[in-house]
Amino acid sequence: MNQFSKIISGILLAIFPTQISASTPETTVYTPSAEVMASQSEFEADRFGIFIHWGIYSMFARGEWYLNYGPKADEYAKAAKGFYPADFNAADWVSAIKESGARYICFTTRHHDGFSMFHTKESDYNIVDATPFKRDVLKELSDECQRQDVKLHLYYSHIDWTRDDYPWGRTGRTTGKDSIKADWPHYYAFMNRQLNELLTNYGPVRAIWFDGWWDHDEDSIPFNWELPEQYAMIHRLQPSCLIGNNHHQTPFPGEDIQIFERDLPGENTAGLSGQAISRLPLETCNTMNGMWGYKIEDTNYKDTRTLIHYLVKTAGMGANLLLNIGPQPNGELPAAAIDRLKDMGEWMRENGETIYGTKAGPFPAQEWGTTTAKDKRLFVHLLTPTSTDILLPADLKIKKAVSFADGSKVNYTKDKNGVTLHLDAIPESIDHIIELELK
C-alpha cells in the first residue's frame, strides 16, 4: 500500500469505523479443530448448565437492564462504592450447582452496563478496583470450578452502555454517552484485551458466550463486528474453547455452539429464536423465575415440575438447558433458587442416565412428552400422559420395554397404527420413564 492509499484508508476508517475489516462472518471459512470437536462432544453430553447473571445492577434489584431504563451512567456507577457481597462463597455456589446435576456454569464477566466482574487492567470500573469488596469473584469461582470438576463458561457483552467509544446502537441511548466520541477500533481493541485476560488468567474456559450483536441489527449500513478475527484469537488462546453468540441468527463461521433464548430449538414463542436449527451442538437458555438479573419483586419461580419438564424437553431435542439464577447483592443465591436446585438434583440422581450423553429421540415431541436416545436404548418420557395407551411410530423395532424406575415389564402391541405401550394406570409422577431396548 502506497502512502496516498494509507492516508485514504485512514480517513475512511475514521468516517466509517464499523465497515472496514479483513473479513466478515459471511466470507470466512471455518473448520473446527480436533480440540474444539472434543469440547463439543463433552458439552453435548452435559445437557445441563447454570447461568449466573450478577453485577452491580443487583444493588438496584431491578434486573440486569436497569441502566437502560432511565439512570445516567455516572449516577448508576456510584452503586459500585456500596457493592460489598459479604456472603459470596464460591464453594457454596459451585456445590449447590453441582448437586443440582448441572455440569457447567456460565458467569457474566461483563454485561451491557460495562462493569467488569473480574480484575481487569483495562478499566478501573471492576469489582476489585471500584468496590470496597476488593475480591476477584471470577478467580474464586474459576478455582472452585476446577476443584469440583465443574466446567466454566464466560458470558461477555459485545456492547457497553457506559463507554463513549462504543458506537451507539438501539439500546443504552439515555445513559449520557457522547455519541460523537464513538471509536470502534479503540473499543474493539479494548474488548480483545479483556478477552485475552479472561482466557489467560482464569484457567480453562470451555466456552465464551457472546451477547449484544442485535444492538446494531437495525443499522442502515450493516455493522461489522469483526467477529472472525476475534473468534480466531479466542481459539488461538485456548484451542478447546467453544464460541457461542446470542445473536438470534443462524450461526456464523467460527462459532461452535448454537444458542436459543427463552425457547426450545425450532420454537419462537418469545420472539427471539426464529433462526434455523444448525448441525452444531445446541443450547437453550431460560430463566428460573422471570428476570435474568436479581429483581426484588420477581419471586414467581417456576415450580420443580415445570423446570424438570423443560430440561427433559430440551434434551429431547438434542439440546442443553442453561438455566439462569440472579444472585442477590449480598452474594447469596436466592433461597427459592437453592430449593429448585436441590429438587432438580434429587431427580437427576435417579434419572440423569436418561439425560446425560443422550441424543434427540427419533421422532418429534408428542402431547404426552418426548424421547431421548442412547445407543440402542430409547427413553420414553411421559410428562403429560392422558391415557394408559401411549402410541409410538410403527417403524420402532422393540426388543424389550420396561419401567426405568424399577425394571418392571411394560406390555406393548403393534398394528398398522403404530406401537402402543399399555400402562396399568395414568402416571402421576413428574416424568414416568419407560426404557425401550431396540433391535
KOLBA-255271 format. One record per residue: x, y, z of N, C-alpha, C in turn; residue in one letter. Coordinates in steps of 0.02 Angstrom, whole numbers, plus 50000, padded with zeros to 5 digits. Example, Ala and Ser with C-alpha at 12.3 -4.5 7.8 and 13.67 -1.06 7.14 Angstrom:
2
506604971650390506154977550390506604983550390A 506424988850354506844994750357506455000250394S 
***
This chain:
439
500434994050000500005000050000500445006250000M 500345011049951500745017049950500495022050002N 500875027550011500705032350064500025035450053Q 499855036949989499205040049975498635035349994F 498725028849978498205023949995498115023350070S 498685023650106498645023250180498255029150208K 498355035150179498005041150203497255040450191I 497075038250131496365037350113496045032150158I 496395026550170496125021350213496015023950284S 496485028050307496415030850374495815035350380G 495705039450327495125043950327494475039850327I 494445034750284493855030550281493725026950347L 494265024750379494175021250443493915025950496L 494115032350493493875037150542493135038750530A 492935038950465492235040650449491785034550458I 492015028750435491615022750436491975017250476F 492065018150541492475013450580492195006550584P 491555005750572491254999050580491234995150514T 491454998150460491364994850396491994991850366Q 492574993150395493194990650366493474985050409I 493574979450379493824973650415494124968750366S 494574964750391494894959850347494404954750320A 493904953150359493424948050338492774948850375S 492254945750350491604945850382491384938650393T 490904937450439490684930550451490454927050389P 490144930850343489864927650283490404925050236E 491004927950239491524926050191492064921750222T 492004920350287492524916550321492374909050317T 492894905250304492834897950305493124895550371V 492744891350405492964889050471492914881550476Y 493454878450496493464871350510493664870350582T 493214867750625493384866950695493974862150705P 494384863650754494974859550769494754853250805S 495224848550811495094842450849494934844050922A 495274849150949495144851151018494434853851026E 494214857950978493534860650981493024854950975V 493144850350930492654844850921492604840450984M 493164839751018493144835951081492734839751134A 492814846351136492414850451182491674850251164S 491534850251099490834849951077490504843451101Q 490864837951095490584831451117490474831451193S 490944834151230490874834551303490294839051322E 490244844751288489704849451301489014846251288F 488954842751232488314839551216488124834251268E 488614830751294488464825551343488224828451409A 488414834651424488244837651489487504839251497D 487204841751446486484843051442486204848251490R 486544850051544486254854451593486794859051623F 486664865551620487114870451649486724875851684G 487074879951725486764885451761487074892051738I 486644896751721486834903451701486824907851764F 487314912251771487344916951827487374924051801I 486834927851812486834934951795486924938951860H 487524941851867487674945451929488134951351914W 487964957051941488364963051933488124968351982G 488364974551974488134979652021487404981352011I 487114979151954486394980051945485984976551999Y 486274971452031485914968052085485784972852143S 486194978052150486104982952203485434986652196M 485224987752135484594991252123483994986552126F 484124980052121483604974852124483054975952072A 483264978352012482784979651959482944975751895R 483384970951899483564967151840484184969851807G 484464965851761485114967451730485074973051679E 484474974951655484404980251606484214986951638W 484274987551703484044993551738484354999851709Y 484994999851693485325005851668485005008251603L 484725003751564484425005651501483775009451509N 483495009451569482815012051578482785018651616Y 483315022551617483255029151647483855032151680G 484225028451723484785031551759485335033751712P 485685038951731486295040851696486865036451719K 487325035151675487865030451690488285032651750A 488395039251757488825041551812488475040651879D 487815041451882487455040251944487415032751959E 487285028851907487255021551913487905018751941Y 488465021551917489125018951936489265019852010A 488905024452043489015025552115488845019452156K 488425014952128488245008852163488855004552177A 489365005252136489975001152146490295002552213A 490245008752237490545010652301490215007052360K 489605004752350489255001252404489184993752392G 489494991352339489424984252322489914980152364F 489634976752414490054972652458489684966052472Y 489734961252425489374954952433489694950352484P 489604952152547489954948852603489804941352608A 489224939252582489034932252588489204928052526D 489574930952480489784927052422490274921652443F 490134915552423490574909852438490574905352376N 491124905452340491174901652278491064894252290A 491314891552345491234884452359490494882652369A 490124887052403489404885852412489044886052346D 489204890952304488884891452239488994885152198W 489624883252191489794877652147489504871152175V 489524870352240489254864252271488504863652258S 488134869152268487414869052257487244867652184A 487634870652139487514869552068487694862452047I 488244859952072488444853052055487924848152082K 487674849252143487174844852172486524844752132E 486394850052094485794850252053485824845651992S 486424843251978486524839151918486804843051860G 486864849751868487164853851816487904852451812A 488184852651753488884850951743489314856851721R 489004862651711489404868551695489044874851718Y 489444880151726489204886651748489414891751695I 488944896051676489104901651632489014908151672C 489564911751682489584917551726489654923951686F 489254929151703489284935551668489894939551690T 490394939751648491004943551664490924951051653T 490534952851602490394959951589489744960351551R 489244963451582488594964151549488564970851513H 487974972651488487914978751447488054985151486H 488024984751553488154990651593488904992351598D 489324988151569490034989651564490454988151625G 490134985651679490504984251741490814977251736F 491464976751747491814970351742491804966751809S 491564960651809491534956651870492164952451878M 492724955251857493374952051865493894957551868F 494504955851890495024960851896495364961851828H 495204967451797495484968851731495934974951735T 496464974851695496914980551690496654985751641K 496124984051604495884988351551495414993751574E 495164993251636494694998251662494674997651738S 494635003451772494565003351845493855001651865D 493405001451817492705000051831492604992551836Y 492864989651891492834982451901492764980851975N 492594974751990492414972852058492984973452108I 493604973252085494174973952130494354981252142V 494384985152089494624992152094494074997152111D 493444995652095492905000552104492464999252165A 492554993652199492124991952255492534990952319T 492214991552377492574990252439492684982752451P 492384978552409492454971252418493164969052401F 493444971752347494154970752329494334963552314K 493834959352300493984952252284493794950652213R 494194946552181494054944352112493604938252115D 492954939352110492474933852118492544928752062V 492754931052003492834926251948493424921551961L 493964924251989494534919952005494344914752057K 493964916852108493744912152159493274906852129E 492834909052085492374904352054492734899552008L 493214902051969493614897851925493994892551963S 494314894652018494704889852058494244884452087D 493644886452109493184881652139492894876952086E 492774879452027492534875151973493054869751957C 493684871651957494204866751944494234861652000Q 494164863952063494184859252119493614854252117R 493024856552096492434852252098492264849152029Q 492704850151981492614847351914491954849551883D 491834856051885491264859151851491554863651797V 491324863051736491604866951680491374874251686K 491814878751664491674885851668491594888851598L 491034892351588490904896251528490864903551549H 491054908051505491064915151521490634919151473L 490134922651500489724927351461490114933751453Y 490074936751393490404943151381489974947251334Y 489794953251355489384957651314489804961251262S 489554961251200489894964951147489724972451150H 489224974351190489014981351191489164984351260I 489144990951262489294994451325488885000951327D 488465001551377488035007451384488395013251419W 489015012351438489365017551476489965020451439T 490315016651399490925019051365490745023051303R 491055028851297490925033151239491185029951175D 491705025851179491995023151117491565017751085D 491095014851123490645010051092490125013751050Y 490085012450985489615015950941488885014750962P 488515020150964487805019750983487435014250945W 487065010150981486615005350949485905007250964G 485455002350963484755003950976484565003651050R 485045001951094484925001951166485425006551200T 485295008051263485765012051303485845019251280G 485325022251252485385029051225485225034551275R 485025032651336484845037751385485335038051443T 485915034851436486375034251493486885039951497T 486875044551447487345050251448487965049251406G 487985043851367488555042851322488595048351269K 489195050151250489305055151197489415051451131D 488895051451089488935047651026489465050350979S 489655056650987490165059650944490845056350955I 490945053551014491595050651031491655043251014K 491185040650977491215033550958491865032150921A 492195026650941492835024750911492875017150910D 492585014150859492545006850857493225003350862W 493735005450823494385001950830494655002050901P 494555007550937494785008151006494395003351051H 493735003251042493314998951083493434991551068Y 493514989951004493644983050983494304980551013Y 494814984751014495454982851043495374981851119A 494984986151151494844985351223494524978651238F 494014976951200493684970451210494164964651202M 494564964851151495024959351138495564958751193N 495764964351221496244963951276495904960951338R 495274962551350494914959551406494814952051394Q 494644950051334494564942951319495224939351328L 495764942651310496424939651321496544938451395N 496354943151437496414942351510496004936351534E 495384936051510494934930751533495194923851514L 495494923451455495724916951431496444915351452L 496754920051487497444919051510497494918251586T 497054921751622497134922251695496634918051735N 496184914551703495654911251740495584903751724Y 496134900651709496134893451699495764891351636G 495584884951631495234882551572494534885351567P 494374888251510493714890951496493424886951438V 492864883551451492614879151398492214882851344R 491954888751361491574892351310491564899851326A 491574903851273491424910951278490734911951249I 490304915251287489584916051270489474923451257W 489454925351192489384932451174488644934451172F 488534940951183487864943751180487924950951156D 487414953451120487384960451101487414961951027G 487544956850985487574958050913486954961550887W 486384959950918485734962750898485684970250909W 486154973250945486114980450959486184984650896D 486484981850844486554985550781486194981950723H 485684977950740485344974250686484864978650645D 484764984850666484324989350629484704994950595E 485374994650595485784999750563485644999950488D 485645005850458485525006450386486095003450346S 486705004050372487295000850342487494995050389I 487554989050364487724983250407488344984650450P 488264983350514488814984550561489294978550560F 489924979950554490424974650552490734973850621N 490564968450655490824967250722491524964350721W 491784962850663492454959850657492524953450699E 492024949350692492004943150731492524937950711L 492654936950647493134931650628493804932450662P 494064938550664494714939750696494674938450771E 494124940650801494034939550873493964932150889Q 493574928650849493494921450859494154917750851Y 494544919750800495194916450789495664917650849A 495634923650878496044925050936495864920450994M 495214919551005494984915251060495224908051050I 495134905450990495354898650975496114897950980H 496464903350967497194903050973497404902951047R 497064906951088497244907351159497074900951197L 496484898151182496284891751213495974887451157Q 496374883151127496144879351068495514875251078P 495354873351140494754869251151494154873451172S 494224880051174493684884551196493144885051141C 492524883951160491964884551115491734891851111L 491444893751056491174900451047490434899951029I 490034903651067489324904351053489144911651051G 488644913451012488434920451007487684920851008N 487414924451056486684925051063486414930551017N 486534929650952486334934750903485664933350871H 485364927650888484704925750862484714924850786H 485294922950760485384921650689485634914450679Q 485614912050617485954905850602486694906650617T 487024901850648487724902850669488184905150614P 488654909450634489164911950588489774907350591F 490184907250538490814903350540491234905550600P 491544900650632491944902050692491574900550756G 490914899650752490504898050810490434890450817E 490434888150879490464880950891489834878150924D 489404882450950488754880350976488234885350952I 487604883150951487054887550932486614888750992Q 486454895151003486074897251063485364899251044I 484894897151085484194899151079483984902351145F 483674908251142483494911851203482754911151219E 482614908451279481934907751305481484903251263R 481764899151220481374894651179481764888351163D 481394882951154481704876851129481884877851056L 482394874351031482574874850960481964873550916P 481864877950868481304877250823480674880750846G 480664883150908480094886950933480274894350936E 479764898650938479904905750940479344909350978N 479154906751036478624909851074478824916551104T 479474917551117479724923751146479934928851093A 479924926951029480114931450976480854932550967G 481264928150997481984929050994482354923350959L 481984918150939482324912050914482014909350850S 481934913650801481644911350738482144908350690G 482774907950710483294905550664483234898050652Q 483514895850596483514888750579483974885050627A 483844878550637484244874350680484844871750640I 485434872850666486044870750632486244863650654S 486804861350629487074854850649487554855350708R 487624861450734488064862450792487734859950856L 488104858750909487804857450974487344863350993P 486774861751023486264866751036486194868151111L 486014874351126485894876251196485314881251198E 484844880051243484314884951255484394887751325T 484374894351331484424897551397483734900151418C 483594899451482482954901851508483044903751581N 482554907451607482584909851675482224905151722T 482454904951785482124900951836481494904451861M 481524911151862480924915051878480744919151816N 480764925851819480594929751759481174933551730G 481604936251775482164940451754482814936451752M 483314939351718483984936451719484354938851781W 484394945451790484704948251849484214948751907G 484474949751967484054949852027483554955652024Y 482914953952036482384958852042481974957052104K 481914961752150481654960152215480924957752213I 480524960352165479824958152162479734951552125E 480254949352091480184943552047480264937052087D 479744935252124479764929152165479354923552133T 479134924552072478724919552038479164914252005N 479474910152047479914904852021479504899151991Y 479734896551935479414890751906479474884951954K 478954880751958478974875152005479434869651978D 479604865052021480074859752003479834855751944T 479194854051942478924850251885479044853851820R 478904860351818478994864251757479724864351735T 480184865251783480894865551766481154858851741L 480944853451773481164846851750480874845251682I 480244847051671479944845951605480324849851552H 480534855951568480904859851518481584856651504Y 481914854151555482544850751546482464844551502L 481944840651516481824834451477481644836151405V 481214841051395481024843051327481634845651288K 482064849251322482674851751290483114845951268T 483224841151313483624835251296483294831351240A 482634831151240482264827551188482364830551119G 482614836751117482764839951052483514839951039M 483884836151081484604835751071484964842151090G 484694845651140484994852051161485144852051235A 485544856951256485694858151327485224863451354N 485094863151420484724868351454485214872351496L 485234878951486485624883551527485124887551568L 485044885651630484524888451674484804893951718L 484494899751716484784905751747484584906751820N 485064909551858484954911951926485254918951932I 484884923551964485134930251977485304931052050G 485944930552069486134931152140485934937852170P 485844937852236485674943852273486284948352281Q 486184954752298486764959152305487244957252360P 487004953252409487464951052463487894945052442N 487784942552381488194937052356487894930252364G 487294929752394486974923352402486524921752342E 486454915352327485944913152280485274913452317L 484734915852285484094916252319483874909452346P 483544909552403483324903352435482874899252390A 482434902552353481994898952307482384895352253A 482924898552229483354895352179483714889352208A 483944889952269484274884352303483794878452309I 483174879852328482674874552334482564870952268D 482534874852214482424871652148483024867452128R 483624869952144484234866152128484234859452165L 484034859552228484004853352267483514848452237K 482914850952220482404846652191482634843552125D 482934847652083483164845252018483734840152027M 484164841452077484704836752091484454830052113G 483934830052154483644823652177483374819752117E 483034823252073482754819852013483314817351967W 483834821451958484374819651913484784813751940M 484844813152005485214807352032484854800852016R 484204801052011483814795051995483734793951920E 483724799451882483534798951812484034801951763N 484604804351789485094807651746485344803351688G 485324796851697485544792351643485134793251580E 484514795551587484084796651529484184803551498T 484624807551528484754814351504485484815151481I 485954813651525486664814451509486864809951450Y 487244812751404487514808851349487014806151300G 486394808751302485884806351256485844810651194T 485514808051144485364811651083484614812851080K 484404816951033483684817951023483354811451003A 482734810551023482364804651004482244804350929G 482034798550902481964797750830481334800850801P 480894803650843480294806850817480144812950861F 479754817850834479624824050871479254822850936P 479274827950980478904827651043478164826651029A 477834823051074477124821551068476734825051125Q 476074824651123475674827751175475844824751243E 476034818351246476174815151309476884816551335W 477334818951291478024820251313478524819751256G 479104816851270479644816651220480074810551232T 480594809851192481054804151199481774806451195T 482214802751229482934803651222483234796851205T 483804796951171484084790651146484824790051165A 485024783751179485724782251194485874775351167K 486274775051114486424768751080485764765451059D 485634759251080485014755851061484474756451115K 484574761151161484074762351213483684768651196R 483024768151202482594773851190482194775151254L 482254781151282481914782951343481284786951326F 480714784151343480074787451330479884791251393V 479884797851388479744802151446479004804251444H 478604801351487477894802951491477804808751539L 477754814651511477714820751551476984822651566L 476564822151516475864824051523475404818951490T 475444812651509475014807551478474284808451500P 473834807151454473114807551470472764800851459T 473164795751443472884789151429473374783851453S 473124777751463473554772151482473864768951420T 473644770951361473924768451298474344774051266D 474984772651256475454777551228475654775251159I 475444779051108475574777151038476244779751015L 476644775150987477304776750959477304775050885L 477784777550846477804776150774477874768650759P 477594766550704477584759450685478264756650667A 478734761050648479384758550625479864756950682D 479654757850744480074755950800480094748350808L 480694745750811480774738450819481004737250891K 480534735450933480654734851005480834727651024I 481364727151062481564720551088481294719551159K 481264725051198481024724551266480794731351290K 480274731551333480034737851362479964736951438A 480284741451476480244740951549480174747851578V 479924748251640479914754451677480624756051699S 480854762151685481544763951702481654763851778F 481144765651816481214766251888481344759651923A 481004754351902481064747951938481184741951894D 481224742951829481364737451783480784732851770G 480184734651794479604730351783479394730551710S 479124725051686478944724251616478364728751597K 478404731551537477864735651509477604732051446V 476974730551445476684727051388476584731951330N 476634729151269476524733351210476254728951154Y 475904732151107475644728751047475824732950986T 475794729750928475954733250867475434731750814K 475194736850780474734735950724474894741350672D 474444742050623474584746750569474624754050592K 474334755450650474354762350676474994763950712N 475354758950735475974760150770476074755250827G 476564756750869476694752850929476354756250988V 475964752351026475614755251083475874752251148T 476114756651192476304754451259475684754451303L 475604749151342475004748451384475204749251458H 474944754451489475094755751560474514753451603L 474664751851665474134749751712473714755651735D 474014761551738473654767551759474014773651730A 473654779351728473964785451704474464787851757I 475104788551740475614790551789475484797551817P 475644798451880475574804951911476244808051929E 476784804651915477454807151932477644812851885S 478174816451904478414821951862478584819451792I 478904813751788479114810851724479144803351732D 478654799851704478664792551706479044790151644H 479604786751657480054784951602480014777551587I 479914775951524479924769051500480524768151456I 480914763051471481524761751432481374756251380E 481504757751319481424752951264482114750651240L 482204744151235482794741451204482604739951132E 482964743051085482794742251015483224736950982L 482934733650933483294728650896483814731950850K 
***
